[in-house]
Amino acid sequence: MSVGGAPVRERLRRLVEHQWFQRTVLGVIIANAAILGLETSILDGPADEVLQVIDDAMLCFFVAEITLRLVAHGPRFFRDPWSVFDLLVVGIALIPATGPLSLLRALRILRVLRLADSVPSMKRVVNGLVAAVPGMGSVGALLVLVMYVSVVIATNLYGAIAPEHFGDLGTTAFTLFQVMTGEAWPDIADDVMVHEPMAWIFFVVFILVVSFAVLNLFIAVVVSGMESIDDLAEHEEKNDAEVMTELRAIRAQLAAVQAELAASRAASPEPEPETVPAP
C-alpha cells in the first residue's frame, strides 16, 4: 500500500486542488443555489420532480467531491475548519427530510455557504471576521454595559413622564434600541420633551456614544482583523518567495559541483590496465 497508495493519494490531491476542479465545484454550488430557490416557487407538477432529480444529482456530486478530498488529504482533512464545515453541510443534506426531520430540509441552503470556501477573496473576508471575533466580543460587552447604564438612567428620569417608552427596564431597553438604530427616535424624544425640554441632551449624548462611537468600534475591529489576515498572507507569500530563492541557489550550487566533478573526471588520466605475466 505504501508503494502504490501514496502515488494514488498524490494524484487525487493534485486533482482536487486543480483549478478546473475548483471551478467545476464552484459552478455546481451556484447552480444548486438556483435550484433550491426555484424549488421554493415550484411546489407541484413535473417541474418540481425534475428539479428534485437535478438536486439529488448535485448532492451525489458533492458526496463524491467530499469523498475524493477525504481520500486525498487523509487525516489532514479534519484539520481544516472549512473542510469540516463542508462535511457537515453535505451530511445535513443527506438526512431524510421526513417526519420530525423535515425542518432540516430547509438547511440544505447551507450548501451555498460553501462559496465562502471556494472563492479566495470571500474566504479571506470570512477569515478576517473570524479573526475579529475576540475583539468584537469585547466591544459587544462594552455596548451591553453602556446600554444597561443608559436604560437605568432613562427609566429613572422618564419612567413617570412617558411610561409607554420608559415604564420599566424591558420597555426602556427596547426604546433605546430603537433610538440606537435611528428608528423613530425623534417621535420618542418629542413625547418626552413635552414634559422635560432638556431631555434632548440625553438622547444626543446616547446617540453619539452608542451609535457613532461604540458601533463604529465593531467596524474598526473587523477591519483590523482583515488587515491581520492580509498581513499574514503577505508574510507567507514572502516566506515562500525566499524559500524558492534559496532552492534556486542550492540547485545552482549543485549544478556547479556536478560540473566540477565532471571536469575533474575528464582531466584525470585513466589508469593503464595491468599486464599479467605469461606463465
DRENDO-1510 file (C-alpha; in Angstrom, 1 decimal, always signed):
<recs>
REC; n; res; u; v; w
REC; 1; MET; +0.0; +0.0; +0.0 .
REC; 2; SER; +2.9; +2.3; +0.7 .
REC; 3; VAL; +4.2; +1.8; -2.8 .
REC; 4; GLY; +1.0; +2.1; -4.7 .
REC; 5; GLY; -1.2; +4.1; -2.2 .
REC; 6; ALA; +1.0; +7.2; -1.9 .
REC; 7; PRO; +1.1; +7.9; -5.7 .
REC; 8; VAL; -2.7; +7.4; -5.9 .
REC; 9; ARG; -3.3; +9.8; -3.0 .
REC; 10; GLU; -0.9; +12.3; -4.5 .
REC; 11; ARG; -2.7; +12.2; -7.8 .
REC; 12; LEU; -6.1; +12.7; -6.1 .
REC; 13; ARG; -4.6; +15.6; -4.2 .
REC; 14; ARG; -3.5; +17.3; -7.4 .
REC; 15; LEU; -6.9; +16.5; -8.9 .
REC; 16; VAL; -9.0; +18.2; -6.1 .
REC; 17; GLU; -6.6; +21.1; -5.9 .
REC; 18; HIS; -6.6; +21.7; -9.7 .
REC; 19; GLN; -8.1; +24.9; -10.9 .
REC; 20; TRP; -10.6; +23.3; -13.3 .
REC; 21; PHE; -11.8; +21.1; -10.5 .
REC; 22; GLN; -12.3; +24.0; -8.2 .
REC; 23; ARG; -14.2; +25.9; -10.9 .
REC; 24; THR; -16.4; +22.9; -11.5 .
REC; 25; VAL; -17.3; +22.7; -7.8 .
REC; 26; LEU; -18.0; +26.4; -7.7 .
REC; 27; GLY; -20.3; +26.2; -10.8 .
REC; 28; VAL; -22.2; +23.3; -9.3 .
REC; 29; ILE; -22.6; +25.2; -6.0 .
REC; 30; ILE; -24.1; +28.3; -7.8 .
REC; 31; ALA; -26.4; +26.1; -9.9 .
REC; 32; ASN; -27.5; +24.2; -6.8 .
REC; 33; ALA; -28.4; +27.6; -5.1 .
REC; 34; ALA; -30.5; +28.5; -8.1 .
REC; 35; ILE; -32.2; +25.1; -8.0 .
REC; 36; LEU; -33.0; +25.4; -4.2 .
REC; 37; GLY; -34.5; +28.8; -4.9 .
REC; 38; LEU; -36.7; +27.5; -7.7 .
REC; 39; GLU; -37.9; +24.7; -5.5 .
REC; 40; THR; -39.5; +27.2; -3.2 .
REC; 41; SER; -41.6; +28.6; -6.0 .
REC; 42; ILE; -42.4; +25.4; -7.9 .
REC; 43; LEU; -44.0; +23.1; -5.4 .
REC; 44; ASP; -46.1; +20.7; -7.6 .
REC; 45; GLY; -46.1; +19.3; -11.0 .
REC; 46; PRO; -43.5; +17.7; -13.3 .
REC; 47; ALA; -41.2; +20.7; -13.0 .
REC; 48; ASP; -40.8; +20.1; -9.3 .
REC; 49; GLU; -39.9; +16.5; -9.9 .
REC; 50; VAL; -37.2; +17.5; -12.5 .
REC; 51; LEU; -35.7; +20.0; -10.0 .
REC; 52; GLN; -35.7; +17.3; -7.3 .
REC; 53; VAL; -33.8; +14.9; -9.7 .
REC; 54; ILE; -31.3; +17.6; -10.5 .
REC; 55; ASP; -30.9; +18.5; -6.8 .
REC; 56; ASP; -30.2; +14.8; -6.0 .
REC; 57; ALA; -27.7; +14.6; -8.8 .
REC; 58; MET; -25.9; +17.6; -7.4 .
REC; 59; LEU; -25.9; +16.1; -3.9 .
REC; 60; CYS; -24.3; +13.0; -5.4 .
REC; 61; PHE; -21.6; +15.2; -6.9 .
REC; 62; PHE; -21.0; +16.9; -3.5 .
REC; 63; VAL; -20.7; +13.5; -1.8 .
REC; 64; ALA; -18.2; +12.3; -4.5 .
REC; 65; GLU; -16.2; +15.6; -4.1 .
REC; 66; ILE; -16.1; +15.2; -0.3 .
REC; 67; THR; -15.0; +11.6; -0.6 .
REC; 68; LEU; -12.2; +12.5; -3.0 .
REC; 69; ARG; -11.0; +15.2; -0.7 .
REC; 70; LEU; -11.1; +12.8; +2.3 .
REC; 71; VAL; -9.0; +10.2; +0.4 .
REC; 72; ALA; -6.6; +12.8; -1.0 .
REC; 73; HIS; -5.9; +14.7; +2.3 .
REC; 74; GLY; -6.4; +11.9; +4.8 .
REC; 75; PRO; -6.4; +13.0; +8.5 .
REC; 76; ARG; -5.3; +16.5; +7.4 .
REC; 77; PHE; -8.9; +16.9; +6.1 .
REC; 78; PHE; -10.2; +17.4; +9.6 .
REC; 79; ARG; -7.6; +20.0; +10.5 .
REC; 80; ASP; -9.2; +22.5; +8.1 .
REC; 81; PRO; -12.3; +24.1; +9.5 .
REC; 82; TRP; -13.7; +24.7; +6.1 .
REC; 83; SER; -13.4; +21.1; +5.2 .
REC; 84; VAL; -15.2; +20.1; +8.3 .
REC; 85; PHE; -17.9; +22.6; +7.5 .
REC; 86; ASP; -18.3; +21.1; +4.1 .
REC; 87; LEU; -18.6; +17.7; +5.5 .
REC; 88; LEU; -21.3; +18.8; +8.0 .
REC; 89; VAL; -23.3; +20.6; +5.3 .
REC; 90; VAL; -23.3; +17.6; +3.0 .
REC; 91; GLY; -24.1; +15.4; +5.9 .
REC; 92; ILE; -27.2; +17.5; +6.8 .
REC; 93; ALA; -28.3; +17.3; +3.1 .
REC; 94; LEU; -28.2; +13.5; +3.3 .
REC; 95; ILE; -30.6; +13.3; +6.2 .
REC; 96; PRO; -34.0; +12.1; +5.0 .
REC; 97; ALA; -36.4; +15.1; +5.1 .
REC; 98; THR; -39.4; +13.2; +6.5 .
REC; 99; GLY; -41.2; +13.4; +9.8 .
REC; 100; PRO; -39.6; +15.5; +12.6 .
REC; 101; LEU; -36.5; +15.8; +10.4 .
REC; 102; SER; -38.4; +17.7; +7.7 .
REC; 103; LEU; -37.2; +21.0; +9.1 .
REC; 104; LEU; -33.6; +20.0; +8.2 .
REC; 105; ARG; -34.7; +20.1; +4.5 .
REC; 106; ALA; -34.5; +23.9; +4.7 .
REC; 107; LEU; -30.9; +23.7; +5.9 .
REC; 108; ARG; -29.8; +22.4; +2.6 .
REC; 109; ILE; -29.4; +26.0; +1.6 .
REC; 110; LEU; -26.3; +26.0; +3.8 .
REC; 111; ARG; -24.5; +24.3; +0.9 .
REC; 112; VAL; -24.5; +27.8; -0.7 .
REC; 113; LEU; -22.2; +28.9; +2.1 .
REC; 114; ARG; -19.5; +26.7; +0.6 .
REC; 115; LEU; -18.9; +29.6; -1.8 .
REC; 116; ALA; -17.0; +31.2; +1.0 .
REC; 117; ASP; -14.6; +28.3; +0.9 .
REC; 118; SER; -14.4; +28.2; -2.9 .
REC; 119; VAL; -13.9; +31.9; -3.7 .
REC; 120; PRO; -10.4; +33.0; -2.3 .
REC; 121; SER; -11.5; +36.7; -1.8 .
REC; 122; MET; -14.6; +35.7; +0.1 .
REC; 123; LYS; -12.7; +33.2; +2.2 .
REC; 124; ARG; -10.3; +36.0; +3.1 .
REC; 125; VAL; -13.2; +38.1; +4.3 .
REC; 126; VAL; -14.6; +35.3; +6.4 .
REC; 127; ASN; -11.2; +34.6; +7.9 .
REC; 128; GLY; -11.0; +38.3; +8.8 .
REC; 129; LEU; -14.3; +38.1; +10.5 .
REC; 130; VAL; -13.3; +35.0; +12.5 .
REC; 131; ALA; -10.0; +36.7; +13.5 .
REC; 132; ALA; -12.0; +39.7; +14.7 .
REC; 133; VAL; -14.4; +37.7; +16.9 .
REC; 134; PRO; -12.4; +38.2; +20.2 .
REC; 135; GLY; -12.3; +41.9; +19.7 .
REC; 136; MET; -15.9; +42.0; +18.7 .
REC; 137; GLY; -16.7; +40.2; +21.9 .
REC; 138; SER; -15.0; +42.9; +24.0 .
REC; 139; VAL; -16.8; +45.7; +22.0 .
REC; 140; GLY; -20.1; +43.8; +22.5 .
REC; 141; ALA; -19.5; +43.7; +26.2 .
REC; 142; LEU; -18.8; +47.4; +26.2 .
REC; 143; LEU; -22.0; +48.1; +24.3 .
REC; 144; VAL; -24.1; +46.0; +26.7 .
REC; 145; LEU; -22.6; +47.9; +29.6 .
REC; 146; VAL; -23.3; +51.3; +28.1 .
REC; 147; MET; -26.8; +50.2; +27.2 .
REC; 148; TYR; -27.5; +48.9; +30.7 .
REC; 149; VAL; -26.4; +52.2; +32.3 .
REC; 150; SER; -28.4; +54.2; +29.8 .
REC; 151; VAL; -31.5; +52.0; +30.4 .
REC; 152; VAL; -31.3; +52.5; +34.2 .
REC; 153; ILE; -30.8; +56.3; +33.8 .
REC; 154; ALA; -33.6; +56.7; +31.3 .
REC; 155; THR; -36.1; +54.6; +33.4 .
REC; 156; ASN; -35.4; +56.7; +36.4 .
REC; 157; LEU; -35.6; +60.0; +34.6 .
REC; 158; TYR; -38.5; +59.5; +32.2 .
REC; 159; GLY; -40.4; +56.4; +33.5 .
REC; 160; ALA; -43.1; +58.6; +35.1 .
REC; 161; ILE; -43.3; +61.0; +32.2 .
REC; 162; ALA; -43.5; +58.5; +29.3 .
REC; 163; PRO; -44.3; +55.1; +30.7 .
REC; 164; GLU; -45.2; +53.8; +27.2 .
REC; 165; HIS; -41.5; +54.2; +26.3 .
REC; 166; PHE; -39.6; +54.1; +29.7 .
REC; 167; GLY; -42.0; +52.4; +32.1 .
REC; 168; ASP; -39.7; +49.5; +33.0 .
REC; 169; LEU; -36.3; +48.2; +32.1 .
REC; 170; GLY; -37.6; +46.0; +29.3 .
REC; 171; THR; -39.6; +48.7; +27.7 .
REC; 172; THR; -36.7; +51.2; +28.1 .
REC; 173; ALA; -34.2; +48.7; +26.6 .
REC; 174; PHE; -36.4; +48.3; +23.5 .
REC; 175; THR; -36.9; +52.1; +23.2 .
REC; 176; LEU; -33.2; +52.8; +23.4 .
REC; 177; PHE; -32.6; +50.1; +20.9 .
REC; 178; GLN; -34.9; +51.9; +18.5 .
REC; 179; VAL; -33.0; +55.1; +19.3 .
REC; 180; MET; -29.7; +53.4; +18.7 .
REC; 181; THR; -30.8; +52.2; +15.2 .
REC; 182; GLY; -32.2; +55.7; +14.4 .
REC; 183; GLU; -35.8; +54.3; +14.1 .
REC; 184; ALA; -38.5; +56.9; +15.1 .
REC; 185; TRP; -36.3; +58.4; +17.8 .
REC; 186; PRO; -37.4; +62.0; +17.1 .
REC; 187; ASP; -41.0; +61.0; +17.9 .
REC; 188; ILE; -39.9; +59.4; +21.2 .
REC; 189; ALA; -37.8; +62.4; +22.1 .
REC; 190; ASP; -40.8; +64.8; +21.3 .
REC; 191; ASP; -43.0; +62.8; +23.7 .
REC; 192; VAL; -40.5; +63.2; +26.5 .
REC; 193; MET; -39.6; +66.8; +25.7 .
REC; 194; VAL; -43.2; +67.9; +26.1 .
REC; 195; HIS; -42.6; +67.4; +29.9 .
REC; 196; GLU; -38.8; +67.7; +30.0 .
REC; 197; PRO; -37.5; +70.2; +27.5 .
REC; 198; MET; -33.9; +69.4; +28.4 .
REC; 199; ALA; -34.3; +65.7; +27.6 .
REC; 200; TRP; -32.7; +66.2; +24.2 .
REC; 201; ILE; -29.3; +66.3; +25.9 .
REC; 202; PHE; -29.8; +62.6; +27.0 .
REC; 203; PHE; -30.8; +61.5; +23.5 .
REC; 204; VAL; -28.0; +63.4; +21.8 .
REC; 205; VAL; -25.3; +62.0; +24.1 .
REC; 206; PHE; -26.7; +58.5; +23.9 .
REC; 207; ILE; -26.7; +58.5; +20.1 .
REC; 208; LEU; -23.2; +60.0; +19.9 .
REC; 209; VAL; -21.8; +57.4; +22.4 .
REC; 210; VAL; -23.6; +54.3; +21.2 .
REC; 211; SER; -24.4; +54.8; +17.5 .
REC; 212; PHE; -21.3; +56.8; +16.5 .
REC; 213; ALA; -18.6; +55.6; +18.9 .
REC; 214; VAL; -19.3; +52.1; +20.2 .
REC; 215; LEU; -20.8; +50.7; +17.0 .
REC; 216; ASN; -18.0; +52.1; +14.9 .
REC; 217; LEU; -15.6; +50.1; +17.0 .
REC; 218; PHE; -17.1; +47.0; +15.5 .
REC; 219; ILE; -16.1; +48.2; +12.1 .
REC; 220; ALA; -12.6; +49.1; +13.3 .
REC; 221; VAL; -12.2; +45.6; +14.9 .
REC; 222; VAL; -13.4; +43.9; +11.7 .
REC; 223; VAL; -11.1; +46.0; +9.5 .
REC; 224; SER; -8.2; +45.3; +11.9 .
REC; 225; GLY; -8.9; +41.5; +11.7 .
REC; 226; MET; -9.0; +41.6; +7.9 .
REC; 227; GLU; -5.7; +43.6; +7.8 .
REC; 228; SER; -4.1; +41.0; +10.1 .
REC; 229; ILE; -5.2; +38.2; +7.7 .
REC; 230; ASP; -3.8; +40.1; +4.7 .
REC; 231; ASP; -0.5; +40.7; +6.5 .
REC; 232; LEU; -0.3; +37.0; +7.4 .
REC; 233; ALA; -0.9; +36.0; +3.8 .
REC; 234; GLU; +1.6; +38.6; +2.6 .
REC; 235; HIS; +4.2; +37.2; +5.1 .
REC; 236; GLU; +3.6; +33.7; +3.9 .
REC; 237; GLU; +4.0; +34.7; +0.3 .
REC; 238; LYS; +7.2; +36.4; +1.2 .
REC; 239; ASN; +8.5; +33.4; +3.0 .
REC; 240; ASP; +7.5; +31.2; +0.0 .
REC; 241; ALA; +9.5; +33.5; -2.3 .
REC; 242; GLU; +12.5; +33.4; +0.0 .
REC; 243; VAL; +12.4; +29.6; +0.1 .
REC; 244; MET; +12.1; +29.4; -3.7 .
REC; 245; THR; +15.1; +31.7; -4.0 .
REC; 246; GLU; +17.2; +29.6; -1.6 .
REC; 247; LEU; +16.2; +26.4; -3.5 .
REC; 248; ARG; +17.3; +28.0; -6.8 .
REC; 249; ALA; +20.6; +28.9; -5.2 .
REC; 250; ILE; +21.1; +25.4; -3.9 .
REC; 251; ARG; +20.3; +24.0; -7.3 .
REC; 252; ALA; +22.8; +26.3; -8.9 .
REC; 253; GLN; +25.5; +25.2; -6.4 .
REC; 254; LEU; +24.7; +21.6; -7.0 .
REC; 255; ALA; +25.0; +22.1; -10.8 .
REC; 256; ALA; +28.3; +23.8; -10.3 .
REC; 257; VAL; +29.6; +21.0; -8.1 .
REC; 258; GLN; +28.4; +18.4; -10.7 .
REC; 259; ALA; +30.2; +20.4; -13.4 .
REC; 260; GLU; +33.4; +20.5; -11.4 .
REC; 261; LEU; +33.2; +16.7; -10.8 .
REC; 262; ALA; +32.7; +16.0; -14.4 .
REC; 263; ALA; +35.6; +18.3; -15.4 .
REC; 264; SER; +37.9; +16.7; -12.9 .
REC; 265; ARG; +37.0; +13.2; -14.1 .
REC; 266; ALA; +37.6; +14.2; -17.7 .
REC; 267; ALA; +41.0; +15.8; -16.8 .
REC; 268; SER; +42.3; +12.9; -14.7 .
REC; 269; PRO; +44.2; +10.2; -16.8 .
REC; 270; GLU; +42.6; +6.8; -17.0 .
REC; 271; PRO; +44.7; +4.1; -15.2 .
REC; 272; GLU; +46.6; +1.7; -17.6 .
REC; 273; PRO; +45.5; -1.9; -17.4 .
REC; 274; GLU; +47.8; -4.2; -15.5 .
REC; 275; THR; +49.7; -6.8; -17.7 .
REC; 276; VAL; +49.6; -10.3; -16.4 .
REC; 277; PRO; +53.0; -12.1; -16.9 .
REC; 278; ALA; +52.8; -15.3; -19.0 .
REC; 279; PRO; +53.5; -18.5; -17.2 .
</recs>
